[in-house]
Amino acid sequence: MCIRDSPSLEWYIELYKKVLETSSEAGTEDKLDFYKSKFTYVLFTEICRALLEKDKLPFTLSLLLNILVTDGANTIEEVKALVDKDFAAEVPSSPVNWLSDKAWQKVCRLSQSFDCFKELEVEVTGKAKEWEAVCNSQDFINPIKNPWPDGWSDPEKLNPLQRLILINTVRPERFTEASWVFIAESLGKNFLEYPPFSLEDAYNSSSHKTPILLI
């Protein structure tokens, strides 16, 4: 593993410079997208090189969530709904036996908090058998293979993060698997292929201002 001190502003600037040295034949707007994507991937590889294996997925997920909020695709409130363990409504016990009380409380809170989930509470109880079958299926985390009832998995109804929120709400034990699908869909499968350690790459990314420590 390669460890460096916490990245400084100067480190980020140097990283930007390296990315800007990459040539692109695209037009102005396309070029901006090119450099943005390039920098995101370079940042991903540089940081992952210094992380333990167990920390790479959380970092990649955090990187993606920050991008989505910055781009306006999602809100910080949605991110909180995903990561806050106490995100729940004070309601009676679950009316359906396949959904735990805690999961039901989160379903109700989602219905109360976001327009995109406004009808979720009614849907889950009104079509309990359909939702139970889908949520218990192996392909629940990949609705392209197994669509959810009444078009809830359609891109027009829920975007990728909102689908991840729903999965984490009703089946939190499958959050890691669902995160892989979420990252691959939003950033690309290459963001699931963590770069192997390379002494040459580590050396090339170091300088007298950014020393490295190998352990």
Rosetta blueprint (number, residue, H / E / L):
1 M L
2 C E
3 I E
4 R L
5 D L
6 S L
7 P L
8 S L
9 L H
10 E H
11 W H
12 Y H
13 I H
14 E H
15 L H
16 Y H
17 K H
18 K H
19 V H
20 L H
21 E L
22 T L
23 S L
24 S L
25 E L
26 A L
27 G L
28 T H
29 E H
30 D H
31 K H
32 L H
33 D H
34 F H
35 Y H
36 K H
37 S H
38 K H
39 F H
40 T H
41 Y H
42 V H
43 L H
44 F H
45 T H
46 E H
47 I H
48 C H
49 R L
50 A L
51 L L
52 L L
53 E H
54 K H
55 D H
56 K H
57 L H
58 P H
59 F H
60 T H
61 L H
62 S H
63 L H
64 L H
65 L H
66 N H
67 I H
68 L H
69 V H
70 T H
71 D H
72 G L
73 A L
74 N L
75 T L
76 I H
77 E H
78 E H
79 V H
80 K H
81 A H
82 L H
83 V H
84 D L
85 K L
86 D L
87 F L
88 A L
89 A L
90 E L
91 V L
92 P L
93 S L
94 S L
95 P L
96 V L
97 N L
98 W L
99 L L
100 S L
101 D H
102 K H
103 A H
104 W H
105 Q H
106 K H
107 V H
108 C H
109 R H
110 L H
111 S H
112 Q H
113 S H
114 F L
115 D H
116 C H
117 F H
118 K L
119 E L
120 L H
121 E H
122 V H
123 E H
124 V H
125 T H
126 G H
127 K L
128 A H
129 K H
130 E H
131 W H
132 E H
133 A H
134 V H
135 C H
136 N L
137 S L
138 Q L
139 D L
140 F L
141 I L
142 N L
143 P L
144 I L
145 K L
146 N L
147 P L
148 W L
149 P H
150 D H
151 G H
152 W L
153 S L
154 D L
155 P L
156 E L
157 K L
158 L L
159 N L
160 P H
161 L H
162 Q H
163 R H
164 L H
165 I H
166 L H
167 I H
168 N H
169 T H
170 V H
171 R L
172 P H
173 E H
174 R H
175 F H
176 T H
177 E H
178 A H
179 S H
180 W H
181 V H
182 F H
183 I H
184 A H
185 E H
186 S H
187 L L
188 G L
189 K H
190 N H
191 F H
192 L H
193 E L
194 Y L
195 P L
196 P L
197 F L
198 S L
199 L H
200 E H
201 D H
202 A H
203 Y H
204 N H
205 S L
206 S L
207 S L
208 H L
209 K L
210 T L
211 P L
212 I L
213 L E
214 L E
215 I L
